[in-house]
Amino acid sequence: MAEGIEHLRPFAPLCQGVDVDRLIADATALREELLVLGAERMAERDARRALTVRYVFGGSSAGSSTGTNAV
C-alpha cells in the first residue's frame, strides 16, 4: 500500500479530475489504521468504509463541484 501511495504523489494535487491529494491522505490514514490493527485483526475493520475517489469538475477544487466513487 505504501508503494501505491508513492506512485500517486507525482500526480498531486489533481489529475484528470481526481483529487489526488485527498486520495493520498485517505490512503495514508487507512494504511496507518491497518498497521495498528495488524494482520490478525484487519478483518475487524468495517469494509463499508472503503477509500473514496473524489472527482473535481471544473478545473480546480476551489468553487468546483465534486463526485465520489468508493474503491
C-alpha positions in Angstrom: 0.0 0.0 0.0 2.9 2.4 0.7 4.2 1.8 -2.8 0.8 2.7 -4.3 0.7 5.9 -2.3 4.2 6.8 -3.5 3.1 6.2 -7.1 0.3 8.7 -6.7 2.5 11.6 -5.5 3.7 12.8 -8.9 0.0 13.3 -9.9 -1.0 15.5 -7.0 -2.8 17.7 -6.4 -5.2 16.9 -9.2 -5.0 14.6 -12.2 -7.7 14.1 -14.8 -10.3 15.3 -12.4 -9.2 13.1 -9.5 -8.5 14.8 -6.2 -5.1 13.0 -5.8 -4.2 15.0 -2.6 -7.3 13.7 -0.9 -6.8 10.2 -2.1 -3.2 10.2 -0.8 -4.4 11.5 2.6 -7.2 8.9 2.8 -5.0 6.0 1.7 -2.3 7.1 4.2 -4.8 7.2 7.1 -6.2 3.7 6.0 -2.7 2.3 5.9 -1.9 3.6 9.4 -5.2 2.2 10.7 -4.4 -1.3 9.2 -0.9 -1.2 10.6 -2.3 -0.6 14.1 -4.8 -3.4 13.7 -2.2 -5.8 12.4 -2.7 -8.8 10.0 -4.6 -10.8 12.6 -7.2 -8.0 13.2 -7.6 -6.4 9.8 -11.0 -8.2 9.3 -12.4 -6.1 12.2 -12.3 -3.0 10.1 -15.7 -2.2 8.6 -15.3 -3.0 4.9 -18.1 -0.5 4.1 -15.6 2.3 4.9 -13.8 1.9 1.6 -11.5 4.5 0.1 -13.4 7.1 -1.9 -12.1 8.6 -5.1 -13.2 12.2 -5.3 -13.6 13.8 -8.7 -13.3 17.6 -9.1 -15.2 19.1 -12.0 -14.3 22.5 -13.4 -10.5 22.5 -13.2 -9.6 23.5 -9.7 -11.0 22.4 -6.3 -12.0 26.0 -5.4 -15.6 26.6 -6.4 -15.9 23.3 -8.3 -18.4 20.5 -7.9 -17.3 17.1 -6.8 -18.4 13.5 -7.2 -17.3 10.3 -5.5 -16.7 6.6 -6.2 -15.8 4.1 -3.5 -12.9 1.8 -4.2 
